[in-house]
Structure formats: C-alpha cells, structure tokens
Amino acid sequence: MTLKAISNTRWECHVESVKVLRYQLPDVGNALLSLIEHATQKGDSETTSAARGLEQEIMSWKLLLTVSIWYNVLHEMNRVSKLPQSPKVGIDVLQHEVEYVPKFLKEYRENGLSSTQTDAKDVAEEIGMPMVFPTARIRKPKRQFQYESQSADPSLTVAPEERYKREVFLPLVDSAITGISERFKLMESFYSLFGFIYGREEMKKAT
C-alpha cells in the first residue's frame, strides 16, 4: 500500500487513504525518520524541521487511535455504499444493510473507543509508542476585578482520555451517523415503494 491523497467525494478513496496509516503506520514513521536523516546530512533545515514535526504528530497515540476509529467507521460506510453497484444484490438485502450501518455506528459510539484502544495497543507496543493522551495546558482566566476567583477553567481539568472522547471520538462518530442517514434517505424511499419486490431468486420462483 502507498500513501494516497484524500478525495472529497468517494468513500472508497477516503477509506483507502486512511487504511495506509491504519496498517502501515510504523513504515510511514520510518520513512519520515529516513527523510530527517537525509535532510540533516544535506543541511536542508526546512525539510528537516517539517519532517520532524510531521513524524512527532503522526507517531502519537492520539493519531493512531483516531486513524483506527476513522478506518472502522469508513469501512462500514464504504461497504454499504458499494452495494447498489452490484447487480447481484437484491433490494431486500440492500435495505437490511442500510439499516445495519446506523445501528453499528450507534453501538460503536457506546463501546467503540475502548475496543479500538485494545486493537491499537498492538501497534503502539510494536513501535514503542507511549499510550498516553496529550495533557492540555491549564490556563487561569485573567481577572477583571480583584474580588474575582482565579480558578482554572473546569473543562481543562477533565482527564485527557475523557477530553479526547468528548472532542474527537464522539463528534467523529456523530458526524458519520448524520452523514450515513442523509446519504441513504433516497434509498429508503425507493424501498418503501418497491419493498414488495425481493431478490432475483425469489422473483424467479414466483414466475
């Protein structure tokens, strides 16, 4: 597999782009380290700085987990998106799959974070990646008057993992749930009109 650009239209391109990082993150990290070494030897400080910053960002527990989550979500959405292209898929099967994906996403919203952490743990251990979330810097609000409290923003005292769940995981899955619902609204309308027509084999038996 090779790194690919992100497409704004095709689910299949989305999932293929994420798949590379999901399954070959150590190789991408090693490629960046090689680039850093090469650029340093050539005295190319701009490339060295850019590659080092990218390597630090990519080889992090937060990104590994996010890529794993996004791949799991996109894989299901892409699988169902391709079904209408197959002449072997009956409308009843298609409807069943369309109804399954929102259920999968809602269940994933409840339990997906912990299960994905378990899956990503193997990759993190392979490359010696610390499995920790970045800690937000706690800032104290500036006082306008002397009598005002200097207590920190309560939202910044939340545990890093819980903050990740609120700010990354839940919005990502909620966005997918909304997107898949809008994408298949028309398909549901077709099924409501032609749902009495089953798969081709059933139609053959009826004739």
N, C-alpha and C positions, 0 to 999 in steps of 0.2 A: 504494500500500500504506500501511496505517496501523499504528501500534503496537498490539499485542494482549496481553491477559493470558495467562499460562501456564496451560494445562489440565493437571491431574494424571492424566487418563485417556486422552485421544485423541492418538495420534501426529500426526494431521493438524494439530491445534491447536498442538502443540509446534513442528512444522516451520514453520508459518505465522508463529509468533511470532519465531522465530529468523531467518526469511527477511528480515524488515524490516530488521534490523540488518545482515544479511549484504550486502544490496544497496543500502541507503539510509543507511548509517552517516554519511556527510557531511551529509545532510539533518537527521538527528537531532542531530548536533553543532551545526549552525547554529541549529536551533530552541532548543537549550539556551543558546547564546550570546545569542540574542534575548531569552530569558527573563531571563538575568542582567542584561542592559542595562535591560530594563523594570523589573525589581525594584529595581535600583540607583537608578533615577530616582524610583521611588516610595518609596524609603527602607525597603524591606522587606528587612532584613538576613537574616532567617531563610531566606526563599526564595532570596536571592542566594547564601548560603552553601551551601544544599542543591544548587542547580542547578550551582554551580561545582564542587563535589565530584563530582557525577554526570558532568559534562562531562569532567573530568580522568580519571575512571575509564573512561568509555566510549571516549574518543578516545585509546586507548592501543594499542600494537602487541599486547600480550598479549590484550586483549579482542577485537580484530579477528581475531586468529588463532584464538582459542578459538571465536568465533562461526562462523567459516568451517569449522572442523573439525566442530563440532556440527551445522551445517547439512548437510554432506556425509554424515554418519552418519545423521541423522534422515531425510534424503531417501530413502535406500535402504531404511531400515526401514519408512517410511510407504508407499512404493511397493508393497512386498510385502504389507503389512498390508491394503491396499485390494483386493488381487486376489480374495480369497474372496467379495467382494461382487458381483463381475461374473459374470453368467450365461454369458458368452462364454468364460470361462477354464476349460479342462479340468483335471482333477486332475493330469494328467501335466505340464502347463505350470506349475501351481502348485507341484508338488513340485520342479521344476527351479529355480524362482525362490527357493524356500525354502532350497534347498541352496546357491544362489549367494551369498546375503547373508552368511552366516558366512565364506565364502571371501573375499568382498570386504573384510569387516572385518579379517580376519587379514592380508591383503595391505596394507590401509590402515595397519594397526598398524606394519608394517615400513617403508613408504615414504611414508605419508600426510603426515607432518609437513613434509618438505622440499617436496613438491608443493604443499601448501596454502600454505606460505610464498611460493612463487612466484606463486600466484594472488592472495594478499592484498597482494602488493607493489604492484600497480597502484592499489589503493585508497589505500594508505599514501602513495604518491607524489602522488596527486591532491590530497590534503588536507595534504600536507607533514608527515606523521606520522613521527617518528623510529622506525626499525625496530630497536628495542632492547628487551631484556627488563629488567625491574627487577632491580637488584642487591640481594641480601639483605644486611642489616647483619650483619657478623661479630661475634659475641659471644664473649668469652672466659669459660669456666666459672669460677665462683668457687672458689678454693682452700680446702679444708678444713684442709689442713696446709701448712706452709712448703715441704716437700720435693716437693709435687705440681707437675706441669707446668702452665703457663698457656696451653698451646697451644689454638688455636681448635677448635671442633667441625669434624671433617673434612667433614661433609656440607655445611657452609656454604662450603667452598672450591670446590665444584663450579661450573662455568661456568653463567651464568644460563640459556642455552638448554637445556643438559642438565638443569638443575633443572626447567625448565618441562616438558620431556619426561617426566621421572620423576613429577612431582607433578600434572600436569594432563592431558597428552596420553594417556599410557598408561592411567591409571585410567579416563579417559573412554571410550576405545575398548574396554577390557576390560569395563567395565560394559555397554556396548552388546552385546558378544558374548554375555555371560551372559544379558542380557535377551531377545535375539532367540532364543536357544536354548530358554529356558523358555517363551516365547510360542508357539513352533511345535511343541512336543512333541506336543500332541494331534493336530495336522495330520499329523505323521509317522506317528502310529498309524493314522489313517484311511487314509493311502496304503498302509501295509503290508497293510491288509485289502482295499482296493479298487483297488490299483495296476494290476490287470489291466484295469480299465476305462479306456480312453483318452478323448480328446476327443470331442466330439459328432459331428464329421465322420467320425471313424474308426468310431464306433458306427453311423452311418448306412450306411457302406459295408459293414459286417458284416451288416446286415439285408437 
